[in-house]
Amino acid sequence: MTSAGDALEWMRRKADDQGDRILFRGQNRIWPTVKPSITRLDEQTMMEMWAICRWFHTAAHGVAGYQIPNEHDRLAILQHYIGRSPVIDLTGTPEVALYFALQQAEPNRECVVYSVDRGIAASSGVVFSDHSFLALPLDSGALMHRWLRQDGYSVGPAAWRDLGVVRNFDLLKLPGVESKCFTTNSADNNFIFRLGDLEDTQSDPLALAVRGVVTAVARSLELLTPGIINVLQASKTIDPIAKVVAEIDSLISLALTVKTPSSLLNELRRLRTAIETSWDTSCECSLDMAQGEIKRLVAMNDVATQRPGRQK
């Protein structure tokens, strides 16, 4: 019986023998096809997400301050953070592929890892993307990017604008793809324990930026439908609008504990309404002003309450 350790050694040998030509993918189930995630949606939601993908490709050229000139790199970001796109996730690291193969896999489950030889597969009308554009600037939190932590790559059809091509794209039909199936046991997580949580996005500024662009695009296209909302919620990224609204609610609660001018409270409530209906950067600037003013009032109140009484 082939084990997770055997699968890991199989991938490591390929990486040692052929270097960065080889990419990997791990799955906790064996399926007859491996197709782009967008094709696994119901027909209506797929068409809605397809429209968002095309607009995201245009809108995300400089997301989070990065220059992303390659269209497939933008699709790769969309796939990684939102989970529905015309491309398929890969990794350059065997341990990461095993990590995903073992996710939610109970003992005695048959799982699979794949190796993809880019040198062979690239001749089949496909495009590979990597995370190299995320390496700089480090002062923007690049080391915290989940895609960087996962040594993420992607592959998809060069003709991705043709939905028919995307529907027919199957990773398993590419030349240069090999697989290794294995059966899990209770000790397998020891192989990937040191990797930690590779799916957390709480400290990833790019996750917030991508979710923000997708939400803005969906709203502008009037596509914040139940299906798309489910896709966004399933992505486990933070909704930036909900985040700012929560910050405003917290600020209003704080403001009510001190003598805050009614005009400032009204402005905060106006901003809350404006942000929920349309993303307006001027609101963010006003929010910064309100935060500073309320913090000043709170500090003054703290000093006043701590000041010793006058001696009679």
C-alpha positions as CSV (number, residue, x, y, z in Angstrom):
1,M,0.0,0.0,0.0
2,T,1.4,3.4,-1.0
3,S,1.6,5.9,1.9
4,A,1.8,9.7,2.1
5,G,5.5,9.3,2.9
6,D,5.9,7.4,-0.4
7,A,4.0,10.1,-2.3
8,L,6.2,12.8,-0.7
9,E,9.4,11.0,-1.7
10,W,8.1,10.5,-5.2
11,M,7.5,14.3,-5.6
12,R,10.9,15.1,-4.0
13,R,12.7,12.9,-6.4
14,K,11.0,14.6,-9.3
15,A,11.9,18.0,-7.9
16,D,15.5,17.0,-7.4
17,D,15.8,15.4,-10.9
18,Q,14.1,18.1,-12.9
19,G,14.2,21.2,-10.8
20,D,11.7,24.0,-11.1
21,R,10.3,22.5,-14.3
22,I,8.1,20.4,-12.1
23,L,5.0,21.7,-10.3
24,F,2.6,19.8,-8.0
25,R,-1.0,19.5,-7.0
26,G,-2.6,17.6,-4.1
27,Q,-6.2,16.5,-3.8
28,N,-8.0,14.6,-1.0
29,R,-10.2,12.9,-3.6
30,I,-9.5,11.2,-6.9
31,W,-11.6,12.6,-9.7
32,P,-11.8,11.5,-13.3
33,T,-11.0,15.1,-14.4
34,V,-9.4,18.1,-12.9
35,K,-11.0,21.2,-14.4
36,P,-11.0,24.9,-13.6
37,S,-13.0,25.7,-10.5
38,I,-15.4,28.1,-12.3
39,T,-16.8,25.1,-14.2
40,R,-17.9,23.5,-11.0
41,L,-20.5,26.2,-10.3
42,D,-24.1,26.0,-11.3
43,E,-24.7,27.4,-14.8
44,Q,-26.1,30.8,-13.7
45,T,-23.4,31.5,-11.1
46,M,-20.7,30.3,-13.5
47,M,-21.9,32.9,-16.1
48,E,-21.9,35.6,-13.4
49,M,-18.5,34.7,-12.1
50,W,-17.3,34.5,-15.7
51,A,-18.3,38.2,-16.2
52,I,-16.5,39.1,-13.0
53,C,-13.4,37.3,-14.1
54,R,-13.2,39.3,-17.3
55,W,-13.7,42.6,-15.5
56,F,-11.3,41.6,-12.7
57,H,-8.6,40.9,-15.3
58,T,-8.9,44.6,-16.3
59,A,-9.5,46.1,-12.8
60,A,-6.7,44.3,-10.9
61,H,-3.7,45.5,-13.0
62,G,-2.3,47.3,-10.0
63,V,-4.1,45.6,-7.1
64,A,-2.5,46.4,-3.7
65,G,0.2,48.5,-5.4
66,Y,1.7,45.7,-7.4
67,Q,2.3,46.0,-11.1
68,I,0.8,42.8,-12.6
69,P,1.1,43.1,-16.4
70,N,0.4,39.5,-17.2
71,E,-3.3,38.7,-17.5
72,H,-2.8,35.1,-16.3
73,D,-1.1,36.3,-13.1
74,R,-4.2,38.3,-12.4
75,L,-6.3,35.3,-12.9
76,A,-4.0,33.3,-10.7
77,I,-4.6,35.8,-7.9
78,L,-8.3,35.6,-8.4
79,Q,-8.2,31.8,-8.3
80,H,-6.0,31.7,-5.2
81,Y,-8.0,34.2,-3.1
82,I,-11.5,33.8,-4.3
83,G,-11.3,30.2,-5.5
84,R,-13.3,30.4,-8.8
85,S,-11.6,31.2,-12.0
86,P,-10.5,29.8,-15.4
87,V,-7.2,28.5,-14.0
88,I,-6.1,25.7,-11.7
89,D,-3.9,26.0,-8.5
90,L,-0.5,24.3,-8.4
91,T,2.5,24.6,-6.1
92,G,6.3,24.3,-6.6
93,T,6.8,22.6,-3.2
94,P,6.1,18.8,-2.6
95,E,5.2,19.4,1.0
96,V,2.6,22.0,0.1
97,A,1.0,19.6,-2.4
98,L,0.8,16.9,0.3
99,Y,-0.7,19.4,2.7
100,F,-3.6,19.9,0.4
101,A,-4.0,16.3,-0.3
102,L,-4.3,15.6,3.4
103,Q,-6.8,18.4,4.1
104,Q,-10.0,16.9,5.7
105,A,-8.8,13.5,4.7
106,E,-9.7,10.9,7.3
107,P,-7.5,7.8,7.8
108,N,-7.8,5.2,5.0
109,R,-8.9,7.7,2.5
110,E,-7.4,7.4,-1.0
111,C,-5.8,10.7,-2.0
112,V,-3.6,11.8,-4.9
113,V,-0.8,14.1,-5.8
114,Y,0.1,15.2,-9.3
115,S,3.4,16.3,-10.9
116,V,3.3,18.6,-13.9
117,D,6.3,19.0,-16.2
118,R,6.1,22.6,-17.4
119,G,8.6,22.0,-20.1
120,I,6.3,19.5,-21.8
121,A,2.8,20.9,-20.9
122,A,3.6,24.5,-22.0
123,S,3.5,23.4,-25.6
124,S,-0.2,22.5,-25.3
125,G,-1.7,26.0,-25.4
126,V,-1.5,26.6,-21.7
127,V,0.0,29.3,-19.6
128,F,1.7,28.9,-16.2
129,S,1.9,31.7,-13.6
130,D,3.9,32.1,-10.5
131,H,4.1,34.5,-7.5
132,S,7.3,36.3,-8.5
133,F,5.6,39.7,-8.7
134,L,4.7,39.4,-5.0
135,A,8.3,39.2,-3.9
136,L,8.5,43.0,-3.7
137,P,7.9,45.3,-2.0
138,L,8.5,43.5,1.3
139,D,7.3,46.6,3.3
140,S,3.8,46.0,1.9
141,G,3.6,42.7,3.7
142,A,4.7,40.4,0.9
143,L,6.0,37.8,3.3
144,M,2.5,37.5,4.7
145,H,0.9,36.8,1.4
146,R,-0.8,33.4,1.5
147,W,0.0,32.6,-2.1
148,L,3.7,33.2,-1.4
149,R,3.6,31.0,1.7
150,Q,2.1,28.2,-0.4
151,D,4.7,28.6,-3.2
152,G,1.7,29.1,-5.5
153,Y,1.5,28.7,-9.2
154,S,-1.4,28.2,-11.6
155,V,-2.1,26.8,-15.1
156,G,-4.9,27.6,-17.5
157,P,-5.7,27.7,-21.2
158,A,-4.1,30.5,-23.2
159,A,-7.5,31.1,-24.8
160,W,-9.2,31.7,-21.4
161,R,-11.6,34.3,-22.8
162,D,-13.4,31.5,-24.6
163,L,-15.6,29.9,-22.0
164,G,-15.9,26.8,-24.2
165,V,-12.2,26.3,-24.0
166,V,-12.3,26.7,-20.3
167,R,-15.1,24.1,-20.0
168,N,-13.0,21.6,-21.9
169,F,-9.7,22.3,-20.2
170,D,-8.6,19.3,-18.1
171,L,-5.3,19.2,-16.3
172,L,-5.2,15.4,-16.6
173,K,-5.2,15.6,-20.4
174,L,-2.0,17.7,-20.5
175,P,1.2,16.0,-21.6
176,G,3.8,15.8,-18.8
177,V,1.2,15.1,-16.0
178,E,1.8,12.1,-13.7
179,S,0.0,11.0,-10.6
180,K,0.7,9.1,-7.4
181,C,-2.2,7.8,-5.3
182,F,-1.8,6.9,-1.7
183,T,-3.8,5.9,1.3
184,T,-3.8,8.0,4.4
185,N,-3.2,7.1,8.1
186,S,-3.4,8.9,11.4
187,A,0.3,9.8,11.4
188,D,0.5,11.5,8.0
189,N,0.2,15.1,9.4
190,N,3.7,14.7,10.8
191,F,5.0,15.2,7.3
192,I,3.5,18.7,7.1
193,F,3.2,19.8,10.7
194,R,6.0,22.4,10.4
195,L,4.1,24.2,7.5
196,G,1.5,25.5,10.0
197,D,-1.8,26.9,8.7
198,L,-1.3,27.7,5.0
199,E,-4.8,28.8,4.4
200,D,-5.1,31.7,6.9
201,T,-5.6,35.1,5.4
202,Q,-6.0,37.3,8.5
203,S,-2.6,38.9,8.2
204,D,-2.5,38.9,4.3
205,P,-3.1,42.4,2.9
206,L,-3.5,41.1,-0.6
207,A,-6.4,38.9,0.4
208,L,-8.3,42.0,1.6
209,A,-7.4,43.9,-1.6
210,V,-8.5,41.2,-4.0
211,R,-11.8,40.7,-2.1
212,G,-12.3,44.4,-2.3
213,V,-11.7,44.5,-6.1
214,V,-14.0,41.5,-6.7
215,T,-16.8,43.0,-4.5
216,A,-16.5,46.3,-6.3
217,V,-16.6,44.7,-9.7
218,A,-19.6,42.5,-8.8
219,R,-21.5,45.5,-7.5
220,S,-20.7,47.6,-10.6
221,L,-22.0,44.8,-12.8
222,E,-25.1,44.3,-10.5
223,L,-23.9,40.7,-9.8
224,L,-23.9,40.6,-6.0
225,T,-26.3,37.7,-6.4
226,P,-26.9,34.9,-3.9
227,G,-24.6,32.7,-5.9
228,I,-21.7,35.2,-6.0
229,I,-22.2,36.1,-2.4
230,N,-21.8,32.4,-1.6
231,V,-18.6,32.2,-3.6
232,L,-17.2,35.3,-1.8
233,Q,-18.1,33.9,1.6
234,A,-16.6,30.5,0.8
235,S,-13.3,32.1,-0.1
236,K,-12.6,32.8,3.6
237,T,-11.3,36.3,2.7
238,I,-12.5,39.3,4.6
239,D,-15.1,41.6,3.1
240,P,-13.4,45.0,3.3
241,I,-16.7,46.9,3.3
242,A,-17.9,44.8,6.3
243,K,-14.6,45.4,7.9
244,V,-14.8,49.2,7.6
245,V,-18.5,49.1,8.7
246,A,-17.5,47.2,11.8
247,E,-14.7,49.7,12.5
248,I,-17.3,52.6,12.2
249,D,-19.7,50.8,14.6
250,S,-16.9,50.3,17.1
251,L,-16.0,54.0,16.7
252,I,-19.6,55.1,17.3
253,S,-19.8,53.0,20.4
254,L,-16.6,54.6,21.7
255,A,-17.8,58.1,20.7
256,L,-20.9,57.6,22.8
257,T,-18.8,57.1,26.0
258,V,-17.4,60.7,25.8
259,K,-18.7,64.1,24.9
260,T,-18.6,63.8,21.2
261,P,-20.2,66.6,19.1
262,S,-23.4,65.5,17.5
263,S,-22.1,66.7,14.1
264,L,-19.3,64.1,14.3
265,L,-21.6,61.3,15.3
266,N,-23.9,62.2,12.4
267,E,-20.9,62.2,10.0
268,L,-19.9,58.7,11.2
269,R,-23.4,57.5,10.6
270,R,-23.5,59.1,7.1
271,L,-20.2,57.4,6.3
272,R,-21.5,54.1,7.4
273,T,-24.5,54.4,5.0
274,A,-22.3,55.7,2.2
275,I,-19.8,52.8,2.5
276,E,-22.5,50.2,2.4
277,T,-24.0,51.6,-0.7
278,S,-21.0,52.7,-2.7
279,W,-17.2,52.4,-2.0
280,D,-16.0,56.0,-1.8
281,T,-12.4,56.7,-0.9
282,S,-13.3,60.2,0.4
283,C,-15.2,58.3,3.1
284,E,-12.0,56.6,4.2
285,C,-10.3,59.9,4.5
286,S,-13.2,61.3,6.6
287,L,-13.0,58.1,8.7
288,D,-9.4,58.7,9.5
289,M,-10.3,62.2,10.6
290,A,-13.1,61.0,12.8
291,Q,-10.9,58.3,14.4
292,G,-8.3,60.9,15.2
293,E,-10.8,63.3,16.8
294,I,-12.6,60.6,18.8
295,K,-9.3,59.2,20.1
296,R,-8.3,62.8,21.1
297,L,-11.6,63.2,23.0
298,V,-11.2,59.8,24.7
299,A,-7.7,60.7,25.8
300,M,-8.9,64.1,27.2
301,N,-11.7,62.3,29.0
302,D,-9.2,59.8,30.5
303,V,-7.0,62.7,31.7
304,A,-10.0,64.4,33.3
305,T,-11.2,61.3,35.1
306,Q,-7.7,60.6,36.5
307,R,-7.1,64.3,37.6
308,P,-7.0,64.6,41.4
309,G,-9.7,66.8,43.0
310,R,-8.8,70.3,44.2
311,Q,-7.8,70.7,47.8
312,K,-10.3,72.7,49.9
